[in-house]
Amino acid sequence: MEKKGDNNSPKDEFQELLQTLEQQTNGTHLVKYDGFWSPLGILRPILSTQKYFKAKDSDVILASFPKSGTTWLKALTFSIANRNIYTTIDQNPLLISNPQEVVPCLEFRLYLDKENPNLQHFSDPRIFSTHIPFKSLPDSIRESECKIIYVCRNPLDQFISERHFVLENEKLQKGAVPLELDESFDMFCQGIQAFGPVWDHTLGYWNAHLKNPGRVLFLKYEDMKEDIAFCIKKIAEFLGYPFSVEEEKQGLVEQISKLYSCENLKKLGVNQTGYLSGVVNETRIKLLYVFLKKKKKNLLYVFLLYMILEFDS
């Protein structure tokens, strides 16, 4: 009996931890850990990531809030960092492989099925992604000299994108009933969302960028859509791989811009979101109407509206 108890102790410890955590559901079972809301099924991989992941100084970590341009950032960063390996565009593995496979996520892929996976087969520079807030990253990431690139998005558009993605891809947990738009948005404004609150998530990486801009690059999804070529050169310079005069004359920046634009990634089938822009605009109007119905005493609504105006300006 004693031996059996010893074998089950890690599982028992995890269950004991769960009993101490606040829990909510917004169509997905969430638990509040270390100040943010984690999907229940991802909490154990997050704990394993924190405990076992050892960052190298040459690593590149792509961080984001869900549905904020993660796939796009993966494709661009991989192509920039490996352009000397794949010397022609048609050699790039992104043409036949999903960016989620080429740039795996720490908590959703690498540590999902294995508590301490062997990562030695990844060649340098290793590029990984994560949705974990900055303050909850493994110590080795925050304390090493590895590079972190963070992309944020207008929080209202992020909410709409995530909601449609979840509903249309049927990623709700078995037996869960999707919330009405009004209720779902209420929870969002309270910060009850996977990896939320979104403002804490964004401010965490923003402050890290202000403290050490040489280690943390802060990008906006809207800026990437407006001038992707500028952002590509910015990422390259940040990584220490600036485009040479010859590369620019050859049009390499423009080639990457066109091939890995949002539109082309969707055509390649690697960034399917399951909704059209018209649906997003319709939902945005509905959510603005929700704003008007709410009482102003809820400061979170006021703060979120301020964020939306700031991002749109």
SULBEL-V307267 format. One record per residue. N is the residue number from 1. PHI is phi in degrees with one decimal (999 if undefined). Layout:
# SULBEL-V307267
{{N | PHI} {N | PHI}}
This chain:
# SULBEL-V307267
{{1 | 999} {2 | -64.6} {3 | -65.2} {4 | -63.6} {5 | -62.7} {6 | -63.3} {7 | -66.1} {8 | -93.1} {9 | -58.8} {10 | -60.6} {11 | -66.1} {12 | -62.8} {13 | -62.7} {14 | -65.6} {15 | -64.0} {16 | -64.5} {17 | -62.4} {18 | -58.7} {19 | -66.2} {20 | -94.3} {21 | -99.8} {22 | -67.4} {23 | -129.4} {24 | -145.9} {25 | -138.2} {26 | -123.4} {27 | 106.4} {28 | -125.9} {29 | -73.5} {30 | -115.8} {31 | -127.9} {32 | -92.2} {33 | -129.1} {34 | 55.3} {35 | 89.5} {36 | -132.1} {37 | -92.7} {38 | -107.2} {39 | -57.6} {40 | -54.1} {41 | -69.7} {42 | -106.6} {43 | -62.6} {44 | -61.7} {45 | -59.6} {46 | -64.5} {47 | -61.9} {48 | -66.6} {49 | -60.4} {50 | -61.8} {51 | -81.2} {52 | -110.0} {53 | -68.8} {54 | -116.1} {55 | -75.8} {56 | -99.4} {57 | -62.6} {58 | -89.1} {59 | -67.9} {60 | -124.3} {61 | -110.0} {62 | -99.3} {63 | -112.8} {64 | -167.9} {65 | -82.3} {66 | -53.1} {67 | 60.4} {68 | -122.6} {69 | 105.1} {70 | -59.6} {71 | -61.7} {72 | -62.7} {73 | -63.0} {74 | -60.6} {75 | -61.8} {76 | -66.5} {77 | -64.4} {78 | -61.3} {79 | -65.7} {80 | -67.6} {81 | -70.7} {82 | -113.7} {83 | -69.1} {84 | -81.8} {85 | -87.3} {86 | -101.2} {87 | -72.3} {88 | -122.7} {89 | -57.7} {90 | -71.8} {91 | -88.5} {92 | -65.6} {93 | -63.0} {94 | -67.3} {95 | -72.0} {96 | -124.2} {97 | -123.9} {98 | -68.7} {99 | -55.4} {100 | -66.0} {101 | -85.9} {102 | -72.0} {103 | -122.2} {104 | -71.3} {105 | -85.9} {106 | -59.7} {107 | -84.6} {108 | -93.1} {109 | -134.4} {110 | -64.5} {111 | -103.1} {112 | -72.6} {113 | -105.6} {114 | -126.2} {115 | -67.3} {116 | -141.3} {117 | -68.2} {118 | -85.5} {119 | -107.4} {120 | -67.9} {121 | -79.0} {122 | -77.2} {123 | -82.8} {124 | -81.2} {125 | -78.9} {126 | -74.2} {127 | -119.9} {128 | -125.9} {129 | -123.7} {130 | -160.8} {131 | -109.3} {132 | -67.8} {133 | -58.1} {134 | -56.8} {135 | -67.2} {136 | -104.2} {137 | -63.6} {138 | -53.7} {139 | -54.5} {140 | -64.0} {141 | -74.6} {142 | -70.0} {143 | -99.0} {144 | -88.1} {145 | -101.4} {146 | -65.2} {147 | -91.1} {148 | -124.0} {149 | -115.8} {150 | -114.3} {151 | -118.8} {152 | -117.4} {153 | -144.3} {154 | -46.0} {155 | -63.0} {156 | -67.9} {157 | -66.1} {158 | -62.2} {159 | -61.3} {160 | -62.9} {161 | -60.5} {162 | -66.0} {163 | -62.2} {164 | -66.0} {165 | -61.5} {166 | -64.3} {167 | -67.1} {168 | -80.1} {169 | -102.1} {170 | 51.2} {171 | -95.1} {172 | -67.9} {173 | -64.4} {174 | -56.6} {175 | 87.2} {176 | -78.8} {177 | -108.9} {178 | -62.6} {179 | -76.1} {180 | -65.4} {181 | -55.5} {182 | -60.3} {183 | -67.5} {184 | -62.4} {185 | -69.3} {186 | -56.5} {187 | -66.2} {188 | -59.6} {189 | -70.0} {190 | -89.1} {191 | 88.2} {192 | -88.3} {193 | -158.4} {194 | -52.8} {195 | 71.1} {196 | -82.7} {197 | -70.2} {198 | -63.6} {199 | -69.0} {200 | -66.4} {201 | -60.7} {202 | -66.9} {203 | -64.6} {204 | -60.0} {205 | -76.4} {206 | -63.4} {207 | -65.0} {208 | -64.6} {209 | -65.0} {210 | -63.3} {211 | -71.9} {212 | -147.2} {213 | -64.0} {214 | -75.7} {215 | -108.3} {216 | -123.5} {217 | -99.5} {218 | -111.2} {219 | -117.0} {220 | -116.9} {221 | -54.7} {222 | -64.3} {223 | -67.4} {224 | -64.5} {225 | -69.8} {226 | -75.7} {227 | -148.0} {228 | -67.2} {229 | -62.3} {230 | -61.3} {231 | -67.5} {232 | -62.6} {233 | -66.4} {234 | -66.5} {235 | -64.0} {236 | -61.2} {237 | -64.5} {238 | -62.8} {239 | -75.8} {240 | 88.3} {241 | -121.7} {242 | -63.4} {243 | -72.0} {244 | -75.8} {245 | -59.3} {246 | -65.2} {247 | -62.1} {248 | -68.3} {249 | -65.1} {250 | -75.3} {251 | 79.7} {252 | -65.3} {253 | -61.1} {254 | -66.7} {255 | -62.5} {256 | -64.6} {257 | -58.7} {258 | -75.0} {259 | -66.2} {260 | -112.2} {261 | -71.4} {262 | -55.7} {263 | -63.5} {264 | -71.4} {265 | -61.9} {266 | -65.2} {267 | -64.8} {268 | -74.9} {269 | 80.0} {270 | -105.1} {271 | -142.6} {272 | -72.5} {273 | -111.1} {274 | 79.7} {275 | -150.5} {276 | -105.5} {277 | -60.0} {278 | -61.8} {279 | -65.5} {280 | -61.5} {281 | -63.6} {282 | -64.4} {283 | -68.3} {284 | -60.1} {285 | -62.8} {286 | -61.4} {287 | -69.4} {288 | -64.6} {289 | -66.7} {290 | -59.8} {291 | -55.0} {292 | -66.4} {293 | -80.6} {294 | -80.7} {295 | -76.9} {296 | -69.9} {297 | -68.2} {298 | -82.3} {299 | -65.8} {300 | -64.9} {301 | -65.5} {302 | -62.2} {303 | -66.3} {304 | -66.6} {305 | -62.0} {306 | -60.9} {307 | -60.9} {308 | -62.1} {309 | -63.1} {310 | -63.2} {311 | -69.5} {312 | -82.2} {313 | -76.8}}
